[in-house]
């Protein structure tokens, strides 16, 4: 009891010594809401395409301090919502372009769609700032519980309503290999936890800076782990078997791609790229998502041209194509499919995309909300596949991740558990246009490489196509809006990382800690209530 009292008293003194910056103790200060808006917008700069990642360690400081000392929890919640709204509105700016250009919505409606999504996403920071306010008022261990809460909220956001884990704080470090190697233990969630802890420490440094000890030790350990892990993985890469891969980037505008009169021209463009590949029977050609602008093996005239070019190339091909079938009732089912095709033109394996894009490939709750039909981006309405993305290729296994699927760790984890030694991302990021979307989308592939210690080959219609090593380092890369081919050697790994074995254990632990905290906080209330009733 005495020890607990001493802890609480020390925390109170620590907080008092690091009082928030307000108009009373600074020559100039912005209103808390304006500060939250500016800091939320600044956090966007840490992510692609700007990539000013050090900003991540300071942009939460002032909003946290202001939220903690608000007189009411509702004001702290509002502060968090403002921060989140500006952060996600800036980060997801590409959404307005996509739905306006390809969805046919006028700009006011497109911006409204962006605002709706940003408002939903902003609820998670809002609850975080409310929790910070609660911990500060209750004089609890804010330096541990608050980062756990942020991590738990990111985890929930990545799964609720099919999940949208875009722009987790840890993703802002994608281009800093030294700092992201611990993702093979706790995923991006571990890095988000550590980033938030630094911000909290700077907000509440404590008496004589004593609160710096834990985050400094944590980041020192992460840095040391990253240094030695990179050296170890680089040695493994040098000795690992590899396959020859040619990554094709056709650079076809999405509004012209499906014009039937351009089918032959499209195939000829890819054929010219294939001719730039070195000769080799075991070479794998990686095509983008839905690369064939027709129903492969159903529309026979273009299919014959396609197969003729494949036979001429002499290699294996992993290509994307739309597919349709009929069910027992005669209803048409459409799939976003990846085919593995032999040099002779035979289908060796097939994978149908499982995690579809809401409003891009299907309409959520269409049966109950039929009016949503008018808002779908006209890529078609698809059916989800049911099998894990593992295709046998010669003596190895490849996992195709189609577009949005590269955003979700669980799909790659299932594939690795079934023996996948290489991840192959096929995407059509032309929908993003010349925004930050393609670079943000690429960051997920870098994390999949580190988390599962697998090389990633990535083919994107208009870019960015890459080879990513299991350290997350990009060694070959195309430019945006170019017609290119990358001829690379992709190393094959069999060893399973800690993250591949335990999954989101760290994120689940953070969620468990927060739930346990609220359960424990409720117990004294129940005891008092029971005492009064007695």
C-alpha positions, -999 to +999 in steps of 0.1 A: +000+000+000+028+023+009+047+015-023+016+023-044+011+056-027+047+065-033+044+057-069+013+078-073+029+107-055+060+105-077+039+105-109+020+136-097+052+155-090+065+144-124+034+157-141+035+190-123+072+195-133+062+191-169+032+213-171+016+218-205+025+247-226-003+272-223-008+309-226+000+312-189+036+300-192+046+308-227+048+341-246+027+328-274+005+297-279-022+285-303-055+273-291-054+236-284-077+228-313-054+247-338-024+229-323-040+196-328-049+204-364-013+215-372+002+185-355-021+161-372-012+176-406+025+176-397+023+139-389+013+132-425+047+146-436+064+115-419+047+092-445+054+088-482+058+107-504+075+132-481+090+107-457+101+131-430+100+103-405+117+120-375+086+141-372+068+110-358+087+114-325+074+150-318+040+156-334+020+141-306+037+160-278+016+191-276-018+175-283-010+149-256-002+176-230-032+197-239-055+167-238-042+155-205-049+188-188-083+195-203-110+202-177-133+177-193-129+144-210-151+155-238-128+183-248-098+158-248-119+135-271-126+165-294-089+174-295-080+138-305-107+139-332-093+171-347-058+157-347-070+125-364-092+142-389-064+164-402-039+136-401-060+111-421-075+137-444-039+146-455-026+111-456-056+097-475-057+126-499-055+101-528-091+089-521-107+121-533-087+119-566-097+082-571-134+086-565-136+118-585-116+106-615-127+070-617-159+070-597-175+099-615-183+119-584-181+157-585-153+172-564-176+183-535-189+147-532-154+133-536-141+155-508-171+145-487-162+109-492-127+116-479-141+136-450-164+106-440-135+082-440-113+106-422-140+112-396-143+075-389-105+070-387-103+101-364-124+083-338-094+061-329-070+090-319-100+106-302-104+077-279-067+076-273-066+113-262-096+106-240-077+077-224-046+100-219-069+125-201-083+098-179-048+084-170-035+119-162-064+126-139-062+093-122-024+095-119-018+061-135+012+049-153+006+069-185+040+061-200+031+024-204-007+023-206-011+051-232+013+035-258-005+002-252-039+020-258-027+035-291-014+001-302-046-016-293-066+010-312-045+006-343-050-032-340-088-027-337-088-004-367-069-030-387-096-056-382-130-038-375-154-037-405-129-058-426-101-036-414-082-006-427-047-005-412-035+023-434-010+048-419-001+031-387+026+052-371+052+024-375+047+025-413+063+059-413+097+042-407+095+019-437+125+035-454+147+032-423+157-005-423+177-002-391+147+008-371+121-016-385+138-050-380+119-057-348+088-060-370+098-096-373+088-099-336+058-075-331+050-062-365+044-025-371+025-024-339+057-027-318+071+004-336+039+024-331+041+016-294+077+028-292+070+060-312+041+069-289+062+062-258+088+088-270+061+114-276+047+108-241+081+110-225+088+143-242+053+155-231+060+144-195+098+141-190+094+137-153+115+149-124+151+154-138+141+136-170+137+102-152+110+092-177+135+091-205+151+059-192+125+034-206+121+048-241+159+054-245+166+018-235+138+005-257+150+023-289+186+014-281+176-022-280+156-019-312+186-002-329+211-028-318+187-056-327+182-040-362+220-037-367+228-073-360+196-087-377+205-069-409+240-083-409+226-118-402+200-116-429+225-103-455+247-133-448+218-156-453+208-139-485+243-144-499+240-182-494+203-186-501+190-202-534+173-177-557+151-176-588+153-154-618+124-130-621+114-104-647+090-079-632+068-063-659+054-028-656+031-021-686+020+015-676-015+014-690-039+041-681-069+026-662-094+045-682-081+031-715-070-003-703-104-020-709-110-006-743-115-037-765-098-020-795-066-017-774-063-053-763-038-063-790-017-031-784-017-039-746-004-075-752+022-062-777+035-038-751+041-066-726+055-087-754+082-061-761+091-060-724+094-098-723+120-096-751+142-076-728+145-105-704+176-127-703+170-162-718+162-190-693+136-217-691+132-213-653+126-175-654+094-162-638+076-133-654+056-113-629+027-093-643+005-067-625-030-072-611-056-078-639-029-073-665-049-090-693-077-066-703-100-095-711-112-127-695-082-150-699-091-185-711-126-173-719-121-147-745-102-170-769-090-146-796-068-124-772-060-155-751-044-172-782-022-141-788-013-141-751-004-178-750+017-175-782+037-147-766+042-168-734+055-198-754+079-175-772+092-161-739+102-196-727+094-188-691+068-192-664+042-164-660+023-152-629-003-129-644-034-112-631-068-115-650-105-110-643-124-143-643-161-152-643-179-184-635-215-193-629-228-209-597-255-236-594-283-211-598-268-196-630-256-164-613-223-149-626-195-147-601-165-125-609-130-130-594-098-110-593-074-139-602-038-147-605-027-175-628+006-194-628+012-205-664+038-228-677+061-221-707+038-243-727+008-222-719-008-246-694-024-234-661-003-247-632-022-230-604-048-203-597-054-180-568-086-158-564-082-126-543-097-131-509-096-096-492-115-073-516-115-035-515-148-021-501-165+002-526-138-007-551-145-044-557-177-049-537-204-029-519-206-036-481-242-042-469-256-038-504-286-059-495-296-035-467-282-003-482-289-005-520-283+032-525-246+026-520-245+011-554-241+045-570-208+051-551-188+021-562-157+027-582-164+010-616-139-018-613-167-043-610-182-063-581-162-093-573-165-125-552-139-134-526-117-164-531-115-191-504-080-206-507-047-193-492-024-176-517+002-204-521+012-216-556+037-244-563+064-232-586+090-258-595+106-267-562+093-238-542+061-220-532+051-185-541+024-164-524+006-139-547-008-110-528-032-091-550-032-053-544-051-045-511-041-079-497-005-067-492-019-043-466-029-072-442-002-092-424-025-122-417-027-132-454+011-133-459+013-151-425-011-178-437+010-182-469+043-185-450+027-210-426+019-232-457+055-230-470+056-198-491+093-188-497+086-157-518+059-130-517+047-117-551+026-085-549+005-078-580-012-044-580-027-017-602-019+015-584-029+036-614-061+043-595-041+065-571-029+088-600+001+110-592-006+112-555+012+098-525-009+066-527+015+044-546+044+052-523+022+046-492+010+013-506+046+002-513+055+007-476+032-023-466+053-046-489+084-035-471+069-044-438+057-078-451+093-085-462+107-078-427+079-093-407+081-127-424+117-125-437+107-131-472+118-113-504+090-095-521+087-091-558+062-064-567+046-056-601+025-025-604+008-014-636+021+022-635+046+017-607+062+014-582+076-021-591+104-034-569+125-062-555+125-059-517+150-080-497+140-097-464+155-067-445+129-044-461+156-027-483+146-020-518+174-030-542+156-026-576+129+000-583+110+015-613+099+050-617+062+060-617+044+062-651+071+043-671+070+012-692+098-009-677+111-044-669+132-053-638+154-084-642+163-096-607+174-125-586+149-131-557+163-150-527+142-178-513+139-182-475+124-211-456+130-200-419+100-187-401+103-154-381+090-149-346+062-128-361+053-156-385+050-180-356+031-159-330+014-133-353+000-102-336+008-114-301+022-081-291-009-062-303-032-087-286-011-082-254-016-044-256-053-049-260-055-074-232-036-049-209-061-021-216-091-044-211-076-057-179-070-021-167-106-012-172-118-044-155-095-037-125-106-001-124-142-012-121-136-036-092-134-009-064-167+006-077-184-028-074-170-032-039-182+002-028-216-004-043-218-038-025-208-021+008-235+005+005-262-021-003-252-041+027 
